[in-house]
Amino acid sequence: MPETTNPSTTPAQLSTTLTVLPDWIDLYGHMNASEYVGVFDHTGYTLLGELGVGKSYTAATNCGIYTVDIAVNYRRELLVNAPLELRLRVLAADHKRLLCLMELYQTDDGYLAATMEQLSVHVDLGTRRATTFPADITERLQAVANAHAAIPMPEHHISRLSLLRPKQPA
């Protein structure tokens, strides 16, 4: 899916380019909603490899990240062959969880087509249970989150996911 990867479009932000493929188009002549999620999931995972939690990490440690929640915001439609840029920023990380925001831009006209927040948990694939990240990974993800905090959020973005746990009613 990704064609090229570059280190950043703004300080520490990861990005890659791709193109809307004909088989992503639905009956209405635009990119199907499920394809947006697929692009965010597959391409975002590739970008997370640059932060040390991708395929090579999983192969070396038998651990990986499972998506536990997503929040997608569709802003404008995408048509076949539209050139895209997917940007990924880390919003927060703790010892077991990672919260990212991915932004999908149509680059010919320069508009933000969709965003997806993704909350993931670190899992030991042998036990199929959540486990802590190695300390160096936690430190790296938190450092990237701090760097990404300086990047302005997309206009009108409302965060819907958080690492904070909701208070339980008394």
C-alpha positions as CSV (number, residue, x, y, z in Angstrom):
1,M,0.0,0.0,0.0
2,P,2.6,2.7,1.0
3,E,4.7,4.0,-1.9
4,T,7.3,6.0,0.0
5,T,8.1,6.8,3.6
6,N,9.8,10.0,4.8
7,P,10.9,10.8,8.4
8,S,8.6,13.7,8.9
9,T,6.5,16.5,7.4
10,T,6.7,18.4,10.7
11,P,9.0,17.7,13.6
12,A,8.9,14.0,14.4
13,Q,5.6,13.4,12.6
14,L,5.7,10.2,10.5
15,S,4.1,10.1,7.0
16,T,3.8,8.1,3.8
17,T,2.1,8.6,0.5
18,L,-0.3,6.4,-1.4
19,T,-3.1,6.6,-4.0
20,V,-6.8,5.7,-3.9
21,L,-7.1,2.4,-5.8
22,P,-10.0,1.5,-8.0
23,D,-11.1,-1.4,-5.8
24,W,-11.5,1.0,-2.8
25,I,-14.3,2.7,-4.6
26,D,-17.9,1.9,-3.7
27,L,-21.3,2.2,-5.5
28,Y,-21.4,5.9,-4.8
29,G,-18.1,6.5,-6.8
30,H,-16.0,7.4,-3.7
31,M,-13.7,5.6,-1.3
32,N,-15.7,3.2,0.9
33,A,-15.7,3.8,4.6
34,S,-14.1,0.4,5.4
35,E,-11.2,1.3,3.1
36,Y,-10.4,4.4,5.1
37,V,-10.1,2.2,8.2
38,G,-8.0,-0.3,6.2
39,V,-5.6,2.4,5.1
40,F,-5.3,3.7,8.6
41,D,-4.8,0.2,10.1
42,H,-2.3,-1.2,7.5
43,T,-0.4,1.9,6.6
44,G,-0.4,3.2,10.2
45,Y,1.1,-0.1,11.4
46,T,3.9,0.2,8.9
47,L,4.6,3.8,10.2
48,L,4.6,2.5,13.8
49,G,7.5,0.2,12.7
50,E,9.6,3.4,12.5
51,L,8.9,3.9,16.2
52,G,10.1,0.4,17.1
53,V,6.7,-1.4,17.5
54,G,6.2,-2.9,14.0
55,K,6.8,-6.2,12.3
56,S,10.5,-6.6,13.3
57,Y,9.6,-5.8,16.9
58,T,6.9,-8.5,16.9
59,A,9.3,-11.0,15.2
60,A,12.0,-10.3,17.8
61,T,9.9,-10.2,20.9
62,N,6.7,-12.2,20.2
63,C,4.8,-9.1,21.3
64,G,2.7,-6.7,19.4
65,I,0.1,-4.0,19.7
66,Y,-3.6,-4.8,19.5
67,T,-6.2,-2.1,18.6
68,V,-8.8,-1.9,21.3
69,D,-10.7,1.3,20.2
70,I,-10.8,3.6,17.2
71,A,-12.6,6.8,16.5
72,V,-12.9,7.7,12.8
73,N,-14.0,11.1,11.5
74,Y,-14.8,11.3,7.8
75,R,-14.5,14.9,6.5
76,R,-14.5,14.9,2.7
77,E,-14.8,12.2,0.1
78,L,-11.9,10.7,-1.8
79,L,-12.1,9.7,-5.5
80,V,-10.2,7.1,-7.5
81,N,-6.6,7.8,-8.1
82,A,-6.5,10.7,-5.6
83,P,-3.0,11.1,-4.2
84,L,-2.9,10.8,-0.5
85,E,-0.6,11.4,2.4
86,L,-1.1,9.6,5.7
87,R,0.4,11.3,8.8
88,L,0.8,9.6,12.2
89,R,1.4,11.3,15.5
90,V,1.6,9.8,18.9
91,L,-0.8,11.5,21.3
92,A,0.1,9.5,24.5
93,A,1.7,6.4,25.7
94,D,2.1,4.6,29.0
95,H,3.6,1.3,30.1
96,K,1.0,-0.8,28.2
97,R,-1.0,1.5,25.9
98,L,-0.4,3.7,22.9
99,L,-2.7,6.4,21.6
100,C,-2.2,7.7,18.0
101,L,-3.9,10.1,15.7
102,M,-3.7,9.4,11.9
103,E,-4.6,12.1,9.4
104,L,-5.4,11.3,5.8
105,Y,-4.8,14.2,3.3
106,Q,-5.8,14.4,-0.3
107,T,-2.6,16.1,-1.6
108,D,-3.8,17.5,-5.0
109,D,-6.3,19.9,-3.4
110,G,-4.6,19.9,0.1
111,Y,-7.6,18.9,2.2
112,L,-7.9,16.6,5.2
113,A,-10.2,13.8,4.2
114,A,-10.4,11.8,7.4
115,T,-8.8,11.2,10.8
116,M,-8.6,8.1,13.0
117,E,-7.6,8.0,16.6
118,Q,-6.4,4.6,17.6
119,L,-5.9,3.2,21.1
120,S,-3.7,0.1,21.2
121,V,-2.5,-2.2,24.0
122,H,0.8,-4.1,24.1
123,V,0.2,-7.8,24.1
124,D,2.4,-10.9,24.6
125,L,1.4,-13.1,21.7
126,G,2.4,-16.3,23.7
127,T,-0.1,-15.6,26.5
128,R,-2.5,-13.4,24.5
129,R,-2.5,-11.0,27.5
130,A,-1.6,-7.4,27.9
131,T,1.9,-6.8,29.1
132,T,4.2,-3.9,29.7
133,F,6.3,-2.4,26.9
134,P,10.1,-2.8,27.5
135,A,11.3,0.4,29.3
136,D,13.2,1.7,26.2
137,I,10.1,1.4,24.1
138,T,7.9,3.2,26.7
139,E,10.5,6.0,26.9
140,R,10.7,6.3,23.1
141,L,6.9,6.4,22.7
142,Q,6.6,9.0,25.4
143,A,9.4,11.1,24.0
144,V,7.7,11.0,20.6
145,A,4.3,11.9,22.1
146,N,6.0,14.9,23.8
147,A,7.6,16.0,20.5
148,H,4.3,15.5,18.6
149,A,2.4,17.6,21.3
150,A,4.1,20.7,19.7
151,I,2.4,20.0,16.3
152,P,-0.9,21.8,16.0
153,M,-3.9,19.5,15.9
154,P,-6.0,19.5,12.7
155,E,-8.6,22.3,12.6
156,H,-11.8,21.4,14.3
157,H,-10.4,18.1,15.6
158,I,-12.1,16.8,18.8
159,S,-10.2,14.0,20.6
160,R,-12.5,11.2,21.5
161,L,-10.1,8.7,23.0
162,S,-7.8,9.0,26.0
163,L,-5.5,7.0,28.2
164,L,-7.4,8.4,31.2
165,R,-9.9,5.9,32.6
166,P,-13.4,7.3,33.1
167,K,-14.6,7.6,36.7
168,Q,-17.0,4.9,37.8
169,P,-20.3,6.1,39.2
170,A,-20.4,6.0,43.0
